[in-house]
Amino acid sequence: MNINKLTYGVISALAVASLSACSDSDSGSVPTETTSAGSTVVGSVAGFGSVIMDNGVEYDTDNVTECDLDDAVIAGTCEDSMAVGMNISMQLDDSGAVSSIHYDDDLEGQAGDINGTDGNFTFKVLGVDVTTASPGTQWDDFSTSPPQAGELEGAIVEISGEWQGSVLVASYVEKQSDSDSSYEAKGTVSTVDSTSFTLTLMDGSTVGVDASNANMIPVAGDYVEVEGSFDGTKLIAIRIEIEDEDDFDDDGEAEITGTLTQDDSSSTGYSIASTDVDISSALSCNDLVGSVVEAEGIYDQTTAILVVQKCEDEDDEIEMKCLVSAVDVDTVQPKAGAISCAFPNTTGGPLNVEFRDSPDLAEFTDDDSIDPFDLTDINSGDCVEIQASKDISGMLVAGLLELEEVATDCESYELEGPLDAMTTDAITVLGITYGLDGNTSMPVSMPALGDIVEVVDTNADGVADSVDADDTETVDVNENS
């Protein structure tokens, strides 16, 4: 499908947080998460005000004077050294304000074996399979965002994301400077022999490490981060640091956003990111395996298990690439308002998508603390991609916005959502009706009403060029002509 579903937790949550309070900020009274003392939040950065996480909540960081970012202590305003897409952990005090922030990349090294286009890439770093998606993956310090495959090939990149089985799904990829050729990898130590050892990475692959010039020699069983160079077969370590394998520092209340994965290597049978989760007492987690969820519960440091009390489904099933016909911006909170989304030469539109205030704030691609991006940057005539979901009343509520083109037609118009109706010559999705003709590529198995389908119109004539349905193949009627 042309609009890729994100398989990781970088998309802003659209469910209202169950616990909230109010605190002052530059944009007025902003709800912030209120939890018990010692609670921890883990997930991807979705935006800035203070820090907006991928559970949709904006967290007050006014009391944070320094933070631990990528093995360096940063003093001052931490957000200035952070970026959307970074997977971070935050400790909250009893008022729900952030007391500490920690970020460490998951992998760093040379990208190779690039496959894909337009930001939808698969590639390898140190033999690890990495995947990216557009929109969703945030790209930093490349010539374009997303980069061309040629620029990614051979680049030294820093990656932050979520492990899904043996694949690292990247929410943030940063190109390192030409003078930085360092590699970083985390894993478990085995087969220690004098000044060398084997490092087993998160995907189960192994790499040899020469630690003869490193600051320490670990022992078998240690979980470590190794930094150094790579000679093509082994890491030449200059720094080795003992790491915590889990996502949480202390016992207590915790939240994590990520893909709920059935994991045979986990003692509980399930994991989110690198954390084992026990969902046996959380009925709300039923039927959500494989989905992006926000899991809330109690973390046990001794067992390294998050005992989940509640899951909220964060997966969005409504996506669109459309022409902006109108924008309404909240004067107090410029990330809130509405966009009217038009699909040329169709009937039934435009679609009105709400952008709500915290804790439902959508993620704005390219937003950062130095150069904020919000609805004031969107104008009628722009081409945008939006991911959304329906609230209980049926209103479309935005979870992500990406500006594709400024004041120009889209290269293609795309709409993904539940099927309303389909005949031999028309298809209706979310009230938008496209024509069908003999040139429309159709699924092998016809979708049923309510199934998620994607309609693509490449020439803006209101007639679908392709219709794709989840979990089905598509037949190109021109393939053998």
C-alpha positions as CSV (number, residue, x, y, z in Angstrom):
1,M,0.0,0.0,0.0
2,N,1.2,3.5,-0.7
3,I,0.5,4.9,2.7
4,N,2.4,2.7,5.2
5,K,0.9,1.8,8.5
6,L,3.4,2.6,11.2
7,T,4.4,-0.5,13.1
8,Y,5.9,1.4,16.1
9,G,4.9,3.8,18.7
10,V,5.9,7.2,17.2
11,I,2.3,8.1,16.2
12,S,0.5,10.2,18.8
13,A,-2.1,8.4,20.8
14,L,-5.7,9.5,20.2
15,A,-7.2,8.2,23.5
16,V,-7.7,10.7,26.2
17,A,-5.4,10.0,29.2
18,S,-7.3,8.8,32.2
19,L,-5.5,11.0,34.7
20,S,-4.8,14.6,34.1
21,A,-4.1,17.9,35.8
22,C,-3.5,21.5,34.7
23,S,-0.4,23.5,34.8
24,D,0.6,26.9,33.2
25,S,2.6,27.0,30.0
26,D,3.3,29.6,27.3
27,S,0.2,28.5,25.4
28,G,-2.2,28.7,28.3
29,S,-3.6,26.1,30.6
30,V,-2.3,22.7,29.3
31,P,-3.4,19.4,30.8
32,T,-0.4,17.2,32.0
33,E,-0.4,13.6,33.1
34,T,-0.8,13.1,36.9
35,T,0.6,9.9,38.3
36,S,2.0,8.6,41.6
37,A,5.5,9.4,42.8
38,G,8.2,7.4,41.0
39,S,6.2,6.7,37.9
40,T,8.0,6.2,34.6
41,V,6.9,6.9,31.0
42,V,8.6,5.3,28.1
43,G,8.0,6.0,24.4
44,S,8.8,8.2,21.5
45,V,8.8,12.0,21.4
46,A,5.9,13.2,19.3
47,G,6.4,17.0,19.7
48,F,7.4,19.8,21.9
49,G,5.7,22.4,24.1
50,S,7.4,20.9,27.1
51,V,7.6,17.3,25.8
52,I,4.7,15.6,24.0
53,M,4.9,11.8,24.0
54,D,3.4,9.3,21.7
55,N,0.6,8.6,24.2
56,G,-0.7,12.1,23.3
57,V,0.2,13.7,26.6
58,E,2.2,16.9,27.0
59,Y,4.5,16.6,30.1
60,D,5.7,19.6,32.1
61,T,9.5,19.7,32.0
62,D,9.9,23.1,33.7
63,N,11.7,21.6,36.7
64,V,14.3,19.6,34.6
65,T,17.6,21.5,34.6
66,E,19.7,18.7,33.1
67,C,19.2,15.4,31.4
68,D,21.1,12.3,30.2
69,L,21.1,12.3,26.4
70,D,23.2,9.8,24.5
71,D,25.7,9.2,27.3
72,A,26.2,13.0,27.9
73,V,24.8,15.1,30.7
74,I,23.0,18.1,29.1
75,A,22.5,21.2,31.2
76,G,19.8,23.8,30.5
77,T,16.7,23.2,28.3
78,C,16.8,19.6,27.4
79,E,14.3,19.9,24.6
80,D,16.8,22.0,22.6
81,S,19.0,18.8,22.3
82,M,16.1,16.4,21.6
83,A,14.2,15.6,18.4
84,V,10.8,14.1,17.4
85,G,11.1,10.3,17.1
86,M,13.7,9.8,19.9
87,N,12.7,6.9,22.2
88,I,13.1,8.2,25.7
89,S,12.2,7.4,29.3
90,M,11.0,10.1,31.8
91,Q,10.7,9.9,35.5
92,L,7.7,11.8,36.9
93,D,7.2,13.3,40.4
94,D,4.0,13.1,42.4
95,S,2.5,16.1,40.6
96,G,3.0,14.5,37.2
97,A,5.9,16.8,36.2
98,V,9.1,15.4,34.7
99,S,12.0,15.0,37.1
100,S,14.5,13.4,34.8
101,I,14.9,12.5,31.1
102,H,17.0,9.7,29.6
103,Y,17.8,9.0,25.9
104,D,20.2,6.5,24.4
105,D,20.2,5.4,20.8
106,D,19.6,1.7,20.0
107,L,22.3,1.2,17.3
108,E,24.9,3.3,15.5
109,G,26.9,2.3,12.4
110,Q,27.2,2.2,8.7
111,A,23.9,1.6,6.7
112,G,24.1,-0.9,3.9
113,D,22.0,-3.2,1.7
114,I,19.4,-0.4,1.2
115,N,16.1,-1.4,-0.3
116,G,13.0,0.8,-0.9
117,T,12.2,4.4,-1.8
118,D,10.5,7.5,-0.4
119,G,11.5,6.8,3.2
120,N,10.1,3.3,3.2
121,F,13.5,1.5,3.6
122,T,14.9,-1.7,4.8
123,F,18.7,-1.8,5.4
124,K,21.3,-3.3,7.7
125,V,23.6,-1.9,10.4
126,L,26.1,-4.4,11.9
127,G,24.0,-7.1,10.3
128,V,20.9,-6.0,12.1
129,D,17.7,-5.5,10.0
130,V,16.4,-2.0,10.2
131,T,13.1,-0.7,8.8
132,T,11.7,2.8,8.3
133,A,8.3,4.1,7.2
134,S,7.0,7.4,5.7
135,P,5.4,9.3,7.3
136,G,6.6,8.4,10.8
137,T,10.3,7.9,10.8
138,Q,12.0,11.2,11.6
139,W,15.2,11.9,9.6
140,D,17.9,14.3,10.9
141,D,20.9,15.9,9.1
142,F,20.2,14.4,5.7
143,S,19.9,16.6,2.6
144,T,16.2,15.8,2.3
145,S,13.6,14.3,4.6
146,P,13.2,11.4,3.9
147,P,16.6,11.0,2.2
148,Q,17.3,9.4,-1.2
149,A,18.5,5.8,-1.0
150,G,21.9,6.8,-2.4
151,E,22.6,9.2,0.5
152,L,21.6,6.6,3.1
153,E,23.8,3.9,1.5
154,G,27.1,3.9,3.4
155,A,26.2,6.7,5.8
156,I,27.0,6.3,9.5
157,V,23.6,6.6,11.2
158,E,22.3,6.8,14.8
159,I,19.0,4.9,15.2
160,S,16.4,5.1,17.9
161,G,13.3,2.9,17.7
162,E,11.6,-0.3,18.9
163,W,12.7,-3.9,18.5
164,Q,10.0,-6.0,17.0
165,G,11.4,-9.5,17.1
166,S,14.7,-9.4,15.2
167,V,13.9,-6.1,13.4
168,L,14.7,-2.6,14.7
169,V,11.8,-0.4,13.6
170,A,13.3,3.1,13.5
171,S,11.4,6.1,14.7
172,Y,14.5,8.4,14.4
173,V,17.5,8.2,12.1
174,E,20.3,10.7,12.3
175,K,23.1,11.0,9.8
176,Q,26.4,11.4,11.6
177,S,29.0,13.9,10.4
178,D,31.8,12.8,8.0
179,S,34.3,13.0,10.9
180,D,32.2,10.6,13.1
181,S,32.8,7.0,12.1
182,S,32.0,5.5,15.5
183,Y,29.8,2.4,16.0
184,E,27.6,1.7,19.0
185,A,25.8,-1.5,19.9
186,K,24.1,-3.0,22.9
187,G,24.1,-6.7,23.8
188,T,24.9,-9.5,26.2
189,V,28.5,-10.5,26.8
190,S,29.6,-14.1,26.2
191,T,32.8,-16.1,25.5
192,V,35.2,-13.7,27.3
193,D,38.8,-14.5,26.3
194,S,41.3,-12.2,27.9
195,T,40.7,-8.8,26.1
196,S,38.0,-10.0,23.6
197,F,34.5,-11.3,23.9
198,T,31.3,-12.0,21.9
199,L,28.4,-9.6,22.0
200,T,24.9,-11.0,21.3
201,L,22.7,-8.2,19.9
202,M,19.0,-7.7,20.5
203,D,18.1,-9.6,17.3
204,G,20.1,-12.6,18.4
205,S,23.0,-12.0,16.0
206,T,26.6,-11.9,17.3
207,V,29.6,-9.7,16.7
208,G,33.1,-10.1,18.1
209,V,34.6,-7.3,20.2
210,D,38.3,-6.4,20.7
211,A,38.4,-4.7,24.1
212,S,42.2,-4.4,24.4
213,N,42.0,-0.6,24.3
214,A,38.7,-0.2,26.1
215,N,38.1,1.3,29.6
216,M,37.0,-2.1,31.0
217,I,36.6,-5.8,30.3
218,P,33.1,-7.0,31.1
219,V,32.2,-10.5,32.4
220,A,29.9,-13.1,30.7
221,G,26.3,-12.2,31.2
222,D,26.8,-8.5,31.5
223,Y,24.5,-6.3,29.3
224,V,26.7,-3.6,27.9
225,E,26.9,-0.8,25.3
226,V,30.1,-0.9,23.2
227,E,31.4,2.1,21.4
228,G,34.3,2.0,18.9
229,S,35.1,1.4,15.3
230,F,34.4,-1.6,13.1
231,D,37.0,-3.3,10.9
232,G,34.5,-5.3,8.9
233,T,34.5,-8.3,11.2
234,K,34.7,-7.1,14.8
235,L,34.1,-4.0,16.9
236,I,37.3,-2.3,18.2
237,A,36.0,-0.9,21.5
238,I,37.1,2.3,23.1
239,R,34.3,2.5,25.6
240,I,32.2,-0.2,27.3
241,E,29.4,0.7,29.7
242,I,27.2,-1.6,31.8
243,E,23.6,-1.0,30.8
244,D,20.1,-1.7,32.1
245,E,18.4,-4.1,29.7
246,D,14.9,-3.0,30.7
247,D,13.2,0.3,30.0
248,F,12.6,1.2,33.7
249,D,14.9,2.3,36.5
250,D,12.7,1.6,39.6
251,D,9.8,-0.4,40.9
252,G,6.5,1.4,40.6
253,E,3.8,2.8,38.3
254,A,4.9,2.8,34.6
255,E,3.6,3.4,31.1
256,I,5.1,2.2,27.8
257,T,3.9,2.8,24.3
258,G,4.9,0.3,21.6
259,T,3.9,-2.8,19.7
260,L,2.5,-5.6,21.9
261,T,4.4,-8.6,20.6
262,Q,4.0,-12.3,21.2
263,D,7.6,-13.2,22.3
264,D,8.7,-16.8,22.9
265,S,11.9,-15.5,24.6
266,S,9.9,-13.6,27.2
267,S,9.1,-15.3,30.5
268,T,5.6,-13.9,30.2
269,G,5.1,-14.7,26.5
270,Y,4.7,-11.1,25.6
271,S,6.9,-8.0,25.3
272,I,6.7,-4.3,24.4
273,A,10.0,-2.9,23.0
274,S,12.6,-4.6,25.2
275,T,10.3,-5.0,28.3
276,D,8.6,-8.2,29.2
277,V,4.9,-7.6,30.0
278,D,2.4,-9.7,31.9
279,I,-1.0,-9.1,30.3
280,S,-2.8,-12.0,32.1
281,S,-4.9,-9.7,34.3
282,A,-5.5,-7.0,31.7
283,L,-8.6,-7.9,29.7
284,S,-8.2,-4.7,27.6
285,C,-5.0,-6.2,26.1
286,N,-7.0,-9.1,24.6
287,D,-6.9,-9.1,20.7
288,L,-4.3,-6.3,20.6
289,V,-1.2,-8.5,20.0
290,G,0.5,-6.9,17.0
291,S,-1.0,-3.5,17.6
292,V,0.6,-0.4,19.0
293,V,-0.7,0.0,22.5
294,E,-0.1,2.2,25.5
295,A,0.3,-0.2,28.5
296,E,-0.1,1.0,32.0
297,G,0.9,-1.0,35.1
298,I,3.4,-1.8,37.8
299,Y,7.0,-2.5,37.0
300,D,8.8,-5.1,39.2
301,Q,12.6,-4.4,39.1
302,T,13.3,-7.9,40.6
303,T,11.6,-9.8,37.8
304,A,12.1,-7.1,35.2
305,I,8.4,-7.5,34.3
306,L,5.7,-4.8,33.7
307,V,2.5,-6.2,35.2
308,V,-0.1,-4.5,32.9
309,Q,-3.3,-3.2,34.3
310,K,-4.7,-1.6,31.2
311,C,-4.0,-1.4,27.4
312,E,-5.2,1.3,25.0
313,D,-5.1,0.6,21.3
314,E,-3.0,3.3,19.6
315,D,-3.1,2.0,16.0
316,D,-4.7,4.4,13.5
317,E,-6.7,2.9,10.6
318,I,-7.6,6.1,8.8
319,E,-5.0,7.7,6.6
320,M,-5.3,10.3,3.8
321,K,-3.2,12.3,1.3
322,C,-5.4,15.2,0.3
323,L,-5.6,18.9,-0.7
324,V,-6.3,21.3,2.1
325,S,-9.4,23.3,1.4
326,A,-9.6,25.2,4.7
327,V,-7.7,25.5,8.0
328,D,-9.0,26.6,11.3
329,V,-6.4,27.3,14.0
330,D,-6.9,27.8,17.7
331,T,-5.4,31.2,18.6
332,V,-4.2,29.9,22.1
333,Q,-2.9,26.4,21.0
334,P,-1.7,26.5,17.4
335,K,-1.5,22.7,17.2
336,A,-5.3,22.6,17.8
337,G,-8.0,23.4,15.3
338,A,-9.3,21.7,12.1
339,I,-8.4,20.9,8.5
340,S,-10.8,20.3,5.7
341,C,-9.4,17.6,3.4
342,A,-10.4,17.6,-0.2
343,F,-10.2,14.9,-2.9
344,P,-10.7,16.4,-6.4
345,N,-13.6,15.3,-8.6
346,T,-15.0,12.9,-6.0
347,T,-18.4,13.3,-4.3
348,G,-19.2,13.5,-0.6
349,G,-16.3,15.6,0.7
350,P,-14.4,17.4,2.0
351,L,-13.5,15.5,5.2
352,N,-13.2,17.6,8.3
353,V,-10.4,16.4,10.7
354,E,-10.1,17.9,14.2
355,F,-6.7,18.6,15.8
356,R,-7.4,18.6,19.5
357,D,-5.6,20.1,22.5
358,S,-3.6,18.1,25.0
359,P,-3.7,15.2,25.8
360,D,-4.9,14.5,22.3
361,L,-2.3,16.5,20.5
362,A,-1.3,15.2,17.1
363,E,2.3,14.6,16.0
364,F,3.5,17.2,13.6
365,T,6.3,15.9,11.3
366,D,9.3,18.2,11.2
367,D,8.3,19.9,14.5
368,D,11.1,20.6,16.9
369,S,11.9,23.0,19.8
370,I,14.0,25.3,17.7
371,D,11.7,25.5,14.7
372,P,8.2,24.7,15.8
373,F,5.7,23.4,13.3
374,D,1.9,23.7,13.8
375,L,-1.3,24.5,12.0
376,T,-0.3,28.1,11.3
377,D,2.2,26.5,8.8
378,I,-0.6,24.9,6.8
379,N,-2.5,26.8,4.2
380,S,-5.4,26.2,1.8
381,G,-4.0,24.5,-1.3
382,D,-1.3,22.6,0.5
383,C,-0.9,18.8,0.0
384,V,-0.8,17.0,3.4
385,E,-0.8,13.5,4.8
386,I,-3.0,12.9,7.9
387,Q,-3.4,9.9,10.1
388,A,-6.5,9.9,12.2
389,S,-9.1,7.8,14.1
390,K,-12.8,8.2,15.0
391,D,-13.9,9.3,18.4
392,I,-17.0,7.9,20.1
393,S,-19.2,10.4,18.2
394,G,-17.7,9.5,14.8
395,M,-15.6,12.6,14.5
396,L,-12.2,12.3,12.7
397,V,-9.4,13.2,15.2
398,A,-5.9,13.7,13.9
399,G,-2.9,11.7,15.2
400,L,-0.3,12.8,12.7
401,L,0.2,15.5,10.1
402,E,2.9,15.8,7.5
403,L,3.2,18.6,4.9
404,E,3.9,17.0,1.5
405,E,3.8,20.0,-0.9
406,V,3.2,23.7,-0.4
407,A,0.3,25.2,-2.4
408,T,0.4,22.5,-5.1
409,D,-1.6,19.5,-6.2
410,C,-0.7,16.2,-4.6
411,E,1.2,13.7,-6.8
412,S,-1.5,11.3,-5.9
413,Y,-4.6,11.4,-3.7
414,E,-5.0,8.5,-1.2
415,L,-7.7,7.5,1.3
416,E,-7.5,4.6,3.7
417,G,-10.4,3.7,5.9
418,P,-13.5,1.5,6.4
419,L,-15.5,0.6,3.3
420,D,-18.9,2.2,3.2
421,A,-20.2,0.8,-0.1
422,M,-19.0,-0.6,-3.4
423,T,-20.7,-1.3,-6.7
424,T,-19.3,-2.2,-10.1
425,D,-18.6,1.4,-11.0
426,A,-18.1,3.2,-7.6
427,I,-16.5,2.8,-4.2
428,T,-17.2,4.9,-1.1
429,V,-14.8,5.2,1.9
430,L,-15.6,7.6,4.8
431,G,-18.3,9.2,2.7
432,I,-15.9,9.9,-0.2
433,T,-17.1,8.3,-3.5
434,Y,-14.6,7.4,-6.3
435,G,-15.5,6.0,-9.7
436,L,-14.3,2.6,-10.8
437,D,-13.5,1.6,-14.4
438,G,-11.8,-1.2,-16.3
439,N,-8.4,0.3,-15.5
440,T,-8.8,0.2,-11.7
441,S,-6.5,-2.4,-10.0
442,M,-8.7,-4.4,-7.6
443,P,-8.1,-6.9,-4.8
444,V,-8.3,-10.6,-5.6
445,S,-10.8,-11.0,-2.8
446,M,-13.4,-8.3,-2.7
447,P,-13.6,-6.6,0.7
448,A,-16.7,-6.6,2.9
449,L,-18.5,-3.5,4.3
450,G,-16.4,-2.2,7.2
451,D,-13.1,-3.7,6.0
452,I,-10.2,-1.3,5.8
453,V,-9.4,-0.4,2.2
454,E,-7.1,2.1,0.5
455,V,-8.1,4.0,-2.6
456,V,-5.4,5.7,-4.8
457,D,-6.2,8.3,-7.5
458,T,-3.0,9.3,-9.3
459,N,-4.4,11.8,-11.7
460,A,-7.0,13.6,-9.6
461,D,-9.9,12.6,-12.0
462,G,-12.0,11.1,-9.2
463,V,-11.6,7.6,-10.7
464,A,-9.6,5.1,-8.5
465,D,-6.5,3.8,-10.1
466,S,-6.2,1.1,-7.4
467,V,-8.2,-0.3,-4.6
468,D,-6.2,-2.3,-2.0
469,A,-7.7,-4.2,1.0
470,D,-5.9,-5.3,4.1
471,D,-4.4,-8.8,3.8
472,T,-5.3,-9.3,0.2
473,E,-3.4,-9.2,-3.1
474,T,-4.2,-6.7,-5.8
475,V,-4.8,-7.5,-9.5
476,D,-3.4,-5.0,-12.0
477,V,-5.8,-5.3,-14.9
478,N,-3.2,-4.0,-17.3
479,E,-0.4,-6.4,-16.2
480,N,-0.8,-8.8,-19.1
481,S,-2.2,-6.4,-21.7
